[in-house]
Amino acid sequence: MKSTVTAKTVDEAKAKLCQEFGVPAEEITFTVLEEPKKGLFGMKGEARVEGEYVKPETKADIAARYVTDIMVAMGYVKPTITITETEEGAVLDLSGEGVDGIIGRRGETIDSLQYLASLACNKQDKEFYRITLDCDGFRARRKVQLEELAKKMAEKAKRTGRTMSLEPMNPYERRIIHAAVAEVEGCTSRSVGEDPYRKVLISSTERRPYNNGGNRRYNNNGRNDRRDGNRNGGYRKNGGRRREDFKARSLDISSSFEKDYKKPKPEDDMGNTGLYSKIEF
Protein backbone atom coordinates (compact mmCIF):
# COMPACT_ATOMS: atom_id res chain seq x y z
CA MET A 1 0.00 0.00 0.00
CA LYS A 2 1.52 3.28 -1.14
CA SER A 3 0.46 6.89 -0.78
CA THR A 4 1.97 10.31 -1.49
CA VAL A 5 1.16 13.47 0.46
CA THR A 6 2.36 17.05 0.56
CA ALA A 7 2.83 19.35 3.54
CA LYS A 8 4.79 22.39 4.63
CA THR A 9 7.45 20.21 6.18
CA VAL A 10 8.63 16.63 5.84
CA ASP A 11 7.59 15.84 9.40
CA GLU A 12 4.06 17.06 8.73
CA ALA A 13 3.89 14.90 5.61
CA LYS A 14 5.00 11.83 7.56
CA ALA A 15 2.38 12.53 10.22
CA LYS A 16 -0.29 12.64 7.52
CA LEU A 17 0.82 9.27 6.20
CA CYS A 18 0.70 7.71 9.68
CA GLN A 19 -2.82 8.99 10.13
CA GLU A 20 -3.85 7.71 6.71
CA PHE A 21 -2.49 4.20 7.24
CA GLY A 22 -3.50 4.10 10.90
CA VAL A 23 -0.17 2.66 12.05
CA PRO A 24 2.90 4.12 13.78
CA ALA A 25 5.74 5.59 11.77
CA GLU A 26 8.00 2.61 12.54
CA GLU A 27 5.84 0.39 10.29
CA ILE A 28 5.92 2.76 7.27
CA THR A 29 8.70 3.17 4.74
CA PHE A 30 9.06 6.84 3.84
CA THR A 31 10.56 8.26 0.66
CA VAL A 32 11.08 12.05 0.49
CA LEU A 33 10.35 13.03 -3.10
CA GLU A 34 10.66 16.79 -2.65
CA GLU A 35 11.71 19.08 0.17
CA PRO A 36 10.82 22.73 0.71
CA LYS A 37 13.48 25.06 -0.66
CA LYS A 38 15.08 27.80 1.33
CA GLY A 39 14.26 31.25 0.10
CA LEU A 40 15.17 34.77 1.03
CA PHE A 41 12.26 35.05 3.35
CA GLY A 42 12.26 31.48 4.71
CA MET A 43 11.17 28.11 3.32
CA LYS A 44 9.65 28.11 -0.15
CA GLY A 45 7.40 25.40 -1.58
CA GLU A 46 6.06 22.20 0.07
CA ALA A 47 7.46 18.85 0.97
CA ARG A 48 6.26 15.79 -0.93
CA VAL A 49 6.68 12.43 0.78
CA GLU A 50 5.74 8.93 -0.35
CA GLY A 51 4.87 6.29 2.20
CA GLU A 52 4.59 2.50 1.78
CA TYR A 53 2.92 0.26 4.32
CA VAL A 54 3.04 -3.54 4.03
CA LYS A 55 0.39 -5.14 6.19
CA PRO A 56 1.92 -8.03 8.16
CA GLU A 57 0.57 -11.46 7.26
CA THR A 58 -1.64 -12.91 9.99
CA LYS A 59 -1.83 -16.58 10.88
CA ALA A 60 -5.17 -16.80 9.12
CA ASP A 61 -3.56 -15.35 5.98
CA ILE A 62 -0.73 -17.88 6.19
CA ALA A 63 -3.22 -20.73 6.53
CA ALA A 64 -5.31 -19.43 3.60
CA ARG A 65 -2.24 -19.12 1.37
CA TYR A 66 -1.13 -22.64 2.34
CA VAL A 67 -4.56 -24.14 1.58
CA THR A 68 -4.69 -22.37 -1.76
CA ASP A 69 -1.26 -23.64 -2.80
CA ILE A 70 -2.09 -27.21 -1.81
CA MET A 71 -5.44 -27.27 -3.62
CA VAL A 72 -3.98 -25.78 -6.80
CA ALA A 73 -1.19 -28.37 -6.70
CA MET A 74 -3.86 -31.09 -6.36
CA GLY A 75 -5.58 -29.89 -9.52
CA TYR A 76 -8.44 -27.89 -8.02
CA VAL A 77 -9.51 -24.46 -9.23
CA LYS A 78 -8.08 -21.70 -7.07
CA PRO A 79 -10.63 -21.40 -4.26
CA THR A 80 -12.17 -18.26 -2.84
CA ILE A 81 -11.46 -18.21 0.89
CA THR A 82 -13.55 -16.16 3.30
CA ILE A 83 -11.86 -15.65 6.68
CA THR A 84 -14.00 -15.22 9.79
CA GLU A 85 -12.19 -14.45 13.04
CA THR A 86 -13.23 -16.33 16.20
CA GLU A 87 -12.16 -16.20 19.84
CA GLU A 88 -9.67 -19.05 19.42
CA GLY A 89 -8.66 -18.55 15.78
CA ALA A 90 -10.37 -18.33 12.43
CA VAL A 91 -12.76 -20.21 10.16
CA LEU A 92 -11.72 -20.49 6.52
CA ASP A 93 -14.74 -21.07 4.27
CA LEU A 94 -13.82 -22.45 0.85
CA SER A 95 -15.97 -21.75 -2.19
CA GLY A 96 -15.60 -22.12 -5.91
CA GLU A 97 -16.23 -24.55 -8.74
CA GLY A 98 -15.55 -28.15 -7.75
CA VAL A 99 -13.88 -27.33 -4.42
CA ASP A 100 -16.40 -29.48 -2.52
CA GLY A 101 -14.40 -32.50 -3.67
CA ILE A 102 -11.83 -31.62 -1.01
CA ILE A 103 -14.27 -32.75 1.71
CA GLY A 104 -13.66 -36.46 1.18
CA ARG A 105 -15.32 -39.42 2.88
CA ARG A 106 -16.85 -38.26 6.18
CA GLY A 107 -14.66 -35.17 5.97
CA GLU A 108 -11.38 -37.07 6.24
CA THR A 109 -9.63 -35.09 3.46
CA ILE A 110 -10.68 -31.64 4.64
CA ASP A 111 -9.76 -32.60 8.21
CA SER A 112 -6.27 -33.61 7.07
CA LEU A 113 -5.84 -30.35 5.13
CA GLN A 114 -7.08 -28.44 8.17
CA TYR A 115 -4.45 -30.13 10.36
CA LEU A 116 -1.63 -29.26 7.92
CA ALA A 117 -2.80 -25.64 7.62
CA SER A 118 -2.82 -25.37 11.40
CA LEU A 119 0.77 -26.61 11.56
CA ALA A 120 1.84 -24.19 8.85
CA CYS A 121 0.50 -21.09 10.60
CA ASN A 122 1.47 -22.05 14.16
CA LYS A 123 5.14 -22.79 13.56
CA GLN A 124 6.12 -19.11 14.01
CA ASP A 125 5.37 -18.89 17.73
CA LYS A 126 4.08 -21.02 20.60
CA GLU A 127 0.69 -19.28 20.86
CA PHE A 128 -1.85 -21.73 19.40
CA TYR A 129 -4.18 -20.39 16.73
CA ARG A 130 -7.08 -22.69 15.84
CA ILE A 131 -7.81 -23.08 12.13
CA THR A 132 -11.14 -24.55 10.99
CA LEU A 133 -11.76 -25.36 7.33
CA ASP A 134 -15.30 -25.45 6.00
CA CYS A 135 -16.71 -25.99 2.54
CA ASP A 136 -20.27 -25.77 1.25
CA GLY A 137 -21.76 -25.92 4.79
CA PHE A 138 -20.15 -29.30 5.52
CA ARG A 139 -19.43 -28.57 9.20
CA ALA A 140 -23.06 -27.70 9.97
CA ARG A 141 -24.37 -30.84 8.26
CA ARG A 142 -21.79 -33.04 10.00
CA LYS A 143 -22.69 -31.56 13.38
CA VAL A 144 -26.36 -32.49 12.92
CA GLN A 145 -25.39 -36.05 11.94
CA LEU A 146 -23.12 -36.47 14.96
CA GLU A 147 -25.73 -35.13 17.39
CA GLU A 148 -28.34 -37.56 16.05
CA LEU A 149 -25.84 -40.44 16.29
CA ALA A 150 -24.90 -39.53 19.87
CA LYS A 151 -28.53 -39.42 21.07
CA LYS A 152 -29.36 -42.67 19.29
CA MET A 153 -26.41 -44.49 20.87
CA ALA A 154 -27.21 -42.99 24.29
CA GLU A 155 -30.78 -44.30 24.17
CA LYS A 156 -29.49 -47.71 23.11
CA ALA A 157 -27.04 -47.74 26.01
CA LYS A 158 -29.89 -46.98 28.42
CA ARG A 159 -32.11 -49.67 26.90
CA THR A 160 -29.53 -52.48 26.79
CA GLY A 161 -27.30 -51.50 29.71
CA ARG A 162 -24.23 -51.96 27.52
CA THR A 163 -21.47 -49.47 26.73
CA MET A 164 -21.64 -48.25 23.13
CA SER A 165 -18.38 -47.61 21.28
CA LEU A 166 -18.21 -45.12 18.41
CA GLU A 167 -15.70 -44.96 15.58
CA PRO A 168 -12.48 -42.93 16.04
CA MET A 169 -13.02 -39.19 15.64
CA ASN A 170 -11.01 -35.98 15.76
CA PRO A 171 -11.23 -33.71 18.84
CA TYR A 172 -13.76 -31.37 17.18
CA GLU A 173 -16.23 -34.21 16.49
CA ARG A 174 -15.67 -35.79 19.92
CA ARG A 175 -16.66 -32.50 21.56
CA ILE A 176 -19.92 -32.54 19.61
CA ILE A 177 -20.63 -36.11 20.79
CA HIS A 178 -19.91 -35.27 24.45
CA ALA A 179 -22.15 -32.20 24.32
CA ALA A 180 -25.03 -34.17 22.78
CA VAL A 181 -24.74 -37.05 25.29
CA ALA A 182 -24.73 -34.56 28.18
CA GLU A 183 -28.27 -33.58 27.18
CA VAL A 184 -29.52 -37.18 27.54
CA GLU A 185 -30.55 -37.93 31.12
CA GLY A 186 -29.02 -41.07 32.58
CA CYS A 187 -26.07 -41.29 30.17
CA THR A 188 -22.41 -40.36 30.27
CA SER A 189 -19.56 -40.40 27.77
CA ARG A 190 -15.77 -40.54 27.84
CA SER A 191 -12.92 -40.66 25.36
CA VAL A 192 -10.43 -43.53 25.29
CA GLY A 193 -7.38 -44.38 23.23
CA GLU A 194 -4.70 -42.32 21.53
CA ASP A 195 -5.06 -40.14 18.45
CA PRO A 196 -5.76 -40.78 15.63
CA TYR A 197 -7.65 -43.81 17.02
CA ARG A 198 -9.17 -42.03 20.03
CA LYS A 199 -12.91 -42.72 20.25
CA VAL A 200 -15.94 -42.06 22.46
CA LEU A 201 -17.64 -44.59 24.76
CA ILE A 202 -21.25 -43.95 25.80
CA SER A 203 -22.58 -45.64 28.96
CA SER A 204 -25.76 -45.61 31.02
CA THR A 205 -25.66 -44.34 34.61
CA GLU A 206 -29.02 -45.91 35.51
CA ARG A 207 -29.05 -49.23 37.38
CA ARG A 208 -31.14 -51.88 35.65
CA PRO A 209 -33.36 -54.09 37.93
CA TYR A 210 -32.30 -57.73 38.09
CA ASN A 211 -34.57 -59.86 35.92
CA ASN A 212 -33.95 -63.58 36.33
CA GLY A 213 -34.86 -64.64 32.83
CA GLY A 214 -37.83 -62.30 32.66
CA ASN A 215 -40.34 -65.15 32.90
CA ARG A 216 -41.04 -65.46 36.64
CA ARG A 217 -43.85 -63.64 38.35
CA TYR A 218 -43.81 -62.61 41.98
CA ASN A 219 -46.65 -62.19 44.42
CA ASN A 220 -47.17 -59.38 46.90
CA ASN A 221 -44.82 -61.01 49.41
CA GLY A 222 -42.01 -61.08 46.87
CA ARG A 223 -42.15 -64.89 46.60
CA ASN A 224 -42.25 -66.78 43.38
CA ASP A 225 -45.88 -67.76 42.60
CA ARG A 226 -44.78 -70.62 40.42
CA ARG A 227 -42.55 -72.05 43.10
CA ASP A 228 -45.18 -71.58 45.84
CA GLY A 229 -47.76 -73.38 43.73
CA ASN A 230 -45.55 -76.42 43.47
CA ARG A 231 -44.93 -76.45 47.19
CA ASN A 232 -48.67 -76.30 47.90
CA GLY A 233 -49.48 -79.31 45.83
CA GLY A 234 -49.73 -77.68 42.43
CA TYR A 235 -49.62 -79.60 39.17
CA ARG A 236 -46.77 -79.95 36.75
CA LYS A 237 -46.92 -80.81 33.09
CA ASN A 238 -46.10 -84.48 33.52
CA GLY A 239 -49.26 -86.49 32.85
CA GLY A 240 -51.32 -84.31 35.20
CA ARG A 241 -50.05 -86.22 38.28
CA ARG A 242 -49.07 -84.64 41.54
CA ARG A 243 -45.52 -84.59 42.76
CA GLU A 244 -46.40 -86.72 45.81
CA ASP A 245 -47.61 -89.49 43.49
CA PHE A 246 -44.00 -90.22 42.58
CA LYS A 247 -41.90 -92.35 44.88
CA ALA A 248 -38.61 -90.95 45.91
CA ARG A 249 -35.71 -92.81 44.44
CA SER A 250 -33.05 -94.10 46.75
CA LEU A 251 -29.84 -92.19 46.42
CA ASP A 252 -26.48 -93.82 46.64
CA ILE A 253 -24.34 -91.47 48.67
CA SER A 254 -21.41 -93.81 49.17
CA SER A 255 -18.00 -92.56 48.21
CA SER A 256 -16.07 -93.72 45.18
CA PHE A 257 -13.61 -95.56 47.45
CA GLU A 258 -16.46 -97.52 49.04
CA LYS A 259 -17.84 -98.42 45.65
CA ASP A 260 -14.50 -99.72 44.46
CA TYR A 261 -13.96 -101.64 47.70
CA LYS A 262 -17.35 -103.42 47.55
CA LYS A 263 -17.02 -104.27 43.88
CA PRO A 264 -16.80 -108.08 43.37
CA LYS A 265 -13.33 -109.42 42.67
CA PRO A 266 -12.61 -112.18 40.14
CA GLU A 267 -11.15 -114.45 42.77
CA ASP A 268 -14.39 -114.33 44.84
CA ASP A 269 -16.04 -116.82 42.46
CA MET A 270 -13.13 -119.24 42.20
CA GLY A 271 -14.36 -121.36 45.12
CA ASN A 272 -17.33 -122.55 43.06
CA THR A 273 -15.21 -123.94 40.27
CA GLY A 274 -13.84 -126.91 42.22
CA LEU A 275 -10.32 -126.27 41.13
CA TYR A 276 -8.96 -125.78 44.62
CA SER A 277 -11.62 -127.39 46.85
CA LYS A 278 -10.15 -130.87 46.52
CA ILE A 279 -7.55 -132.77 44.56
CA GLU A 280 -8.88 -135.37 42.19
CA PHE A 281 -6.67 -138.19 40.94
C-alpha positions in Angstrom: 0.0 0.0 0.0 1.5 3.3 -1.1 0.5 6.9 -0.8 2.0 10.3 -1.5 1.2 13.5 0.5 2.4 17.1 0.6 2.8 19.3 3.5 4.8 22.4 4.6 7.5 20.2 6.2 8.6 16.6 5.8 7.6 15.8 9.4 4.1 17.1 8.7 3.9 14.9 5.6 5.0 11.8 7.6 2.4 12.5 10.2 -0.3 12.6 7.5 0.8 9.3 6.2 0.7 7.7 9.7 -2.8 9.0 10.1 -3.9 7.7 6.7 -2.5 4.2 7.2 -3.5 4.1 10.9 -0.2 2.7 12.0 2.9 4.1 13.8 5.7 5.6 11.8 8.0 2.6 12.5 5.8 0.4 10.3 5.9 2.8 7.3 8.7 3.2 4.7 9.1 6.8 3.8 10.6 8.3 0.7 11.1 12.0 0.5 10.3 13.0 -3.1 10.7 16.8 -2.7 11.7 19.1 0.2 10.8 22.7 0.7 13.5 25.1 -0.7 15.1 27.8 1.3 14.3 31.2 0.1 15.2 34.8 1.0 12.3 35.1 3.3 12.3 31.5 4.7 11.2 28.1 3.3 9.7 28.1 -0.1 7.4 25.4 -1.6 6.1 22.2 0.1 7.5 18.8 1.0 6.3 15.8 -0.9 6.7 12.4 0.8 5.7 8.9 -0.3 4.9 6.3 2.2 4.6 2.5 1.8 2.9 0.3 4.3 3.0 -3.5 4.0 0.4 -5.1 6.2 1.9 -8.0 8.2 0.6 -11.5 7.3 -1.6 -12.9 10.0 -1.8 -16.6 10.9 -5.2 -16.8 9.1 -3.6 -15.3 6.0 -0.7 -17.9 6.2 -3.2 -20.7 6.5 -5.3 -19.4 3.6 -2.2 -19.1 1.4 -1.1 -22.6 2.3 -4.6 -24.1 1.6 -4.7 -22.4 -1.8 -1.3 -23.6 -2.8 -2.1 -27.2 -1.8 -5.4 -27.3 -3.6 -4.0 -25.8 -6.8 -1.2 -28.4 -6.7 -3.9 -31.1 -6.4 -5.6 -29.9 -9.5 -8.4 -27.9 -8.0 -9.5 -24.5 -9.2 -8.1 -21.7 -7.1 -10.6 -21.4 -4.3 -12.2 -18.3 -2.8 -11.5 -18.2 0.9 -13.6 -16.2 3.3 -11.9 -15.6 6.7 -14.0 -15.2 9.8 -12.2 -14.4 13.0 -13.2 -16.3 16.2 -12.2 -16.2 19.8 -9.7 -19.1 19.4 -8.7 -18.6 15.8 -10.4 -18.3 12.4 -12.8 -20.2 10.2 -11.7 -20.5 6.5 -14.7 -21.1 4.3 -13.8 -22.4 0.8 -16.0 -21.7 -2.2 -15.6 -22.1 -5.9 -16.2 -24.6 -8.7 -15.5 -28.1 -7.7 -13.9 -27.3 -4.4 -16.4 -29.5 -2.5 -14.4 -32.5 -3.7 -11.8 -31.6 -1.0 -14.3 -32.7 1.7 -13.7 -36.5 1.2 -15.3 -39.4 2.9 -16.9 -38.3 6.2 -14.7 -35.2 6.0 -11.4 -37.1 6.2 -9.6 -35.1 3.5 -10.7 -31.6 4.6 -9.8 -32.6 8.2 -6.3 -33.6 7.1 -5.8 -30.3 5.1 -7.1 -28.4 8.2 -4.5 -30.1 10.4 -1.6 -29.3 7.9 -2.8 -25.6 7.6 -2.8 -25.4 11.4 0.8 -26.6 11.6 1.8 -24.2 8.8 0.5 -21.1 10.6 1.5 -22.1 14.2 5.1 -22.8 13.6 6.1 -19.1 14.0 5.4 -18.9 17.7 4.1 -21.0 20.6 0.7 -19.3 20.9 -1.8 -21.7 19.4 -4.2 -20.4 16.7 -7.1 -22.7 15.8 -7.8 -23.1 12.1 -11.1 -24.6 11.0 -11.8 -25.4 7.3 -15.3 -25.5 6.0 -16.7 -26.0 2.5 -20.3 -25.8 1.3 -21.8 -25.9 4.8 -20.2 -29.3 5.5 -19.4 -28.6 9.2 -23.1 -27.7 10.0 -24.4 -30.8 8.3 -21.8 -33.0 10.0 -22.7 -31.6 13.4 -26.4 -32.5 12.9 -25.4 -36.1 11.9 -23.1 -36.5 15.0 -25.7 -35.1 17.4 -28.3 -37.6 16.0 -25.8 -40.4 16.3 -24.9 -39.5 19.9 -28.5 -39.4 21.1 -29.4 -42.7 19.3 -26.4 -44.5 20.9 -27.2 -43.0 24.3 -30.8 -44.3 24.2 -29.5 -47.7 23.1 -27.0 -47.7 26.0 -29.9 -47.0 28.4 -32.1 -49.7 26.9 -29.5 -52.5 26.8 -27.3 -51.5 29.7 -24.2 -52.0 27.5 -21.5 -49.5 26.7 -21.6 -48.2 23.1 -18.4 -47.6 21.3 -18.2 -45.1 18.4 -15.7 -45.0 15.6 -12.5 -42.9 16.0 -13.0 -39.2 15.6 -11.0 -36.0 15.8 -11.2 -33.7 18.8 -13.8 -31.4 17.2 -16.2 -34.2 16.5 -15.7 -35.8 19.9 -16.7 -32.5 21.6 -19.9 -32.5 19.6 -20.6 -36.1 20.8 -19.9 -35.3 24.4 -22.1 -32.2 24.3 -25.0 -34.2 22.8 -24.7 -37.1 25.3 -24.7 -34.6 28.2 -28.3 -33.6 27.2 -29.5 -37.2 27.5 -30.6 -37.9 31.1 -29.0 -41.1 32.6 -26.1 -41.3 30.2 -22.4 -40.4 30.3 -19.6 -40.4 27.8 -15.8 -40.5 27.8 -12.9 -40.7 25.4 -10.4 -43.5 25.3 -7.4 -44.4 23.2 -4.7 -42.3 21.5 -5.1 -40.1 18.4 -5.8 -40.8 15.6 -7.7 -43.8 17.0 -9.2 -42.0 20.0 -12.9 -42.7 20.3 -15.9 -42.1 22.5 -17.6 -44.6 24.8 -21.3 -44.0 25.8 -22.6 -45.6 29.0 -25.8 -45.6 31.0 -25.7 -44.3 34.6 -29.0 -45.9 35.5 -29.1 -49.2 37.4 -31.1 -51.9 35.7 -33.4 -54.1 37.9 -32.3 -57.7 38.1 -34.6 -59.9 35.9 -33.9 -63.6 36.3 -34.9 -64.6 32.8 -37.8 -62.3 32.7 -40.3 -65.2 32.9 -41.0 -65.5 36.6 -43.9 -63.6 38.4 -43.8 -62.6 42.0 -46.7 -62.2 44.4 -47.2 -59.4 46.9 -44.8 -61.0 49.4 -42.0 -61.1 46.9 -42.2 -64.9 46.6 -42.3 -66.8 43.4 -45.9 -67.8 42.6 -44.8 -70.6 40.4 -42.5 -72.1 43.1 -45.2 -71.6 45.8 -47.8 -73.4 43.7 -45.5 -76.4 43.5 -44.9 -76.5 47.2 -48.7 -76.3 47.9 -49.5 -79.3 45.8 -49.7 -77.7 42.4 -49.6 -79.6 39.2 -46.8 -80.0 36.8 -46.9 -80.8 33.1 -46.1 -84.5 33.5 -49.3 -86.5 32.8 -51.3 -84.3 35.2 -50.0 -86.2 38.3 -49.1 -84.6 41.5 -45.5 -84.6 42.8 -46.4 -86.7 45.8 -47.6 -89.5 43.5 -44.0 -90.2 42.6 -41.9 -92.3 44.9 -38.6 -91.0 45.9 -35.7 -92.8 44.4 -33.0 -94.1 46.8 -29.8 -92.2 46.4 -26.5 -93.8 46.6 -24.3 -91.5 48.7 -21.4 -93.8 49.2 -18.0 -92.6 48.2 -16.1 -93.7 45.2 -13.6 -95.6 47.4 -16.5 -97.5 49.0 -17.8 -98.4 45.6 -14.5 -99.7 44.5 -14.0 -101.6 47.7 -17.4 -103.4 47.5 -17.0 -104.3 43.9 -16.8 -108.1 43.4 -13.3 -109.4 42.7 -12.6 -112.2 40.1 -11.1 -114.5 42.8 -14.4 -114.3 44.8 -16.0 -116.8 42.5 -13.1 -119.2 42.2 -14.4 -121.4 45.1 -17.3 -122.6 43.1 -15.2 -123.9 40.3 -13.8 -126.9 42.2 -10.3 -126.3 41.1 -9.0 -125.8 44.6 -11.6 -127.4 46.8 -10.2 -130.9 46.5 -7.5 -132.8 44.6 -8.9 -135.4 42.2 -6.7 -138.2 40.9 
